[in-house]
Amino acid sequence: MNILVPPRARLPVDVVFDLVCPWCFLGVRRLQRALRMRPDFLVEISWRPFLLNPEVGSTTRGEHLGRRFGGEERTRRLHATLTELGRVEGIEFRLDLLRRVPSSLDAHRLVRLAAREGRADAAVDLLFESYFSRGLDISSDETLVALGTSLGLDPLVTRRFLASGAEVEAIHAENLRAHRLGINGVPCFVVAERHAIAGAQEPEVLERLLDVALAESAAAY
């Protein structure tokens, strides 16, 4: 070990997110950019599920956006904004490919399964890209098994896991816990269990939040 190299600062970061939220995709990419800017941080990310569309089944995207954003014209402006912001982070938003807003429950379950193999970060990024850039149905078992296989997961194990109902209660419990903590929108980033910020924040904002948490942690010792 090189004693002249200072140890990297360890910080736990909880990312509260939903896989059908474009702002979460954008926010996660911005967090990744912030961490590339600060290689002195050793961040341990925990992916915390949040269910924006908890109803069983899917809804048409038009119905969902109409209720959520109030009309076609406003939705069109939102899509243009997301496309431009995403391009900066290397995201190719293809919102024109999306016909339905699927339940994200099983996709969150796949993240949990991938975490057992140390592949949670890769699973999150792949699921976001598959939905928002390729228009895949991430509520479909066939899609999820194929994506799991591409992550190196055993397809038979993945299929059995999805059929079993494993982790369903845990995900609903985490979703409820987030609401009880006052988290009503995502993404939300919680650093060291004390400092939280919501929204797809710019990397510089996230970097400052990490610095604050690190300074507070250092002062405690």
VENKASUL-V699937 format. One record per backbone hydrogen bond with DSSP energy under -0.5 kcal/mol. NH is the residue of the N-H (numbers start at 0). CO is the residue of the C=O. If there is no record, write none. Layout:
nh: {NH & NH}
co: {CO & CO}
This chain:
nh: {2 & 4 & 5 & 8 & 10 & 12 & 13 & 14 & 14 & 15 & 15 & 16 & 16 & 20 & 21 & 23 & 24 & 25 & 26 & 27 & 28 & 29 & 30 & 31 & 32 & 33 & 34 & 35 & 36 & 37 & 40 & 41 & 42 & 43 & 44 & 45 & 47 & 47 & 48 & 49 & 51 & 53 & 58 & 60 & 63 & 64 & 65 & 66 & 67 & 68 & 69 & 69 & 74 & 75 & 76 & 77 & 78 & 79 & 80 & 81 & 82 & 83 & 84 & 85 & 86 & 87 & 88 & 88 & 89 & 90 & 92 & 93 & 96 & 97 & 98 & 100 & 101 & 107 & 108 & 109 & 110 & 111 & 112 & 113 & 114 & 115 & 115 & 116 & 117 & 118 & 122 & 123 & 124 & 125 & 126 & 127 & 128 & 129 & 130 & 131 & 132 & 133 & 134 & 135 & 137 & 139 & 143 & 144 & 145 & 146 & 147 & 148 & 149 & 150 & 150 & 151 & 152 & 157 & 158 & 159 & 160 & 161 & 162 & 163 & 164 & 165 & 167 & 170 & 171 & 172 & 173 & 174 & 175 & 176 & 177 & 178 & 179 & 180 & 181 & 182 & 183 & 186 & 187 & 188 & 189 & 189 & 190 & 190 & 191 & 193 & 194 & 195 & 196 & 198 & 200 & 204 & 205 & 206 & 207 & 208 & 209 & 210 & 211 & 212 & 213 & 214 & 215 & 216 & 217 & 218 & 219 & 219 & 220}
co: {0 & 1 & 3 & 39 & 41 & 43 & 189 & 12 & 45 & 13 & 187 & 14 & 47 & 17 & 19 & 20 & 20 & 21 & 22 & 23 & 24 & 25 & 26 & 27 & 28 & 29 & 30 & 31 & 32 & 33 & 37 & 8 & 40 & 10 & 42 & 12 & 14 & 45 & 46 & 16 & 49 & 50 & 100 & 98 & 59 & 60 & 61 & 62 & 63 & 64 & 64 & 65 & 70 & 71 & 72 & 73 & 74 & 75 & 76 & 77 & 78 & 79 & 80 & 81 & 82 & 83 & 84 & 85 & 86 & 85 & 90 & 131 & 93 & 94 & 96 & 58 & 99 & 103 & 104 & 105 & 106 & 107 & 108 & 109 & 110 & 111 & 112 & 113 & 114 & 113 & 118 & 119 & 120 & 121 & 122 & 123 & 124 & 125 & 126 & 127 & 128 & 128 & 130 & 129 & 135 & 136 & 139 & 140 & 141 & 142 & 143 & 144 & 145 & 146 & 147 & 148 & 147 & 153 & 154 & 155 & 156 & 157 & 158 & 159 & 160 & 160 & 164 & 166 & 167 & 168 & 169 & 170 & 171 & 172 & 173 & 174 & 175 & 176 & 178 & 177 & 181 & 15 & 15 & 196 & 13 & 187 & 188 & 194 & 11 & 190 & 190 & 193 & 188 & 186 & 198 & 201 & 201 & 202 & 203 & 204 & 205 & 206 & 207 & 208 & 209 & 210 & 211 & 212 & 213 & 214 & 215 & 216 & 217}
